[in-house]
Amino acid sequence: MTIETTTAGILLLIAIMTFVTLATRFGGAFVMSFVKINPRIESFINTMASSVLIAIIVPMAFDSGWHRRCRYCALSELNART
């Protein structure tokens, strides 16, 4: 399937990506409404949030200069303490 890169095609792609994003976000909240949150699941959710943040920060830190690396390390440390 191909979509032309005209204005209408680009708007269609944006609409599709918006729908998929909203479906995954609302779908995740819907599925989690059926899960009983115990300490083990809560620990998993907290750990997953930190690992996603690190997965985003580390590549940016290695692609940038030293001053930005220091800032990202400080942000990571603050996240680990909260």
Residue pairs with C-beta under 8 A, 6 or more apart in sequence:
3 9
3 12
3 13
35 41
37 45
50 79
50 80
53 76
53 79
54 76
57 72
57 75
57 76
58 72
60 68
60 72
61 68
61 69
61 72
61 73
62 69
64 72
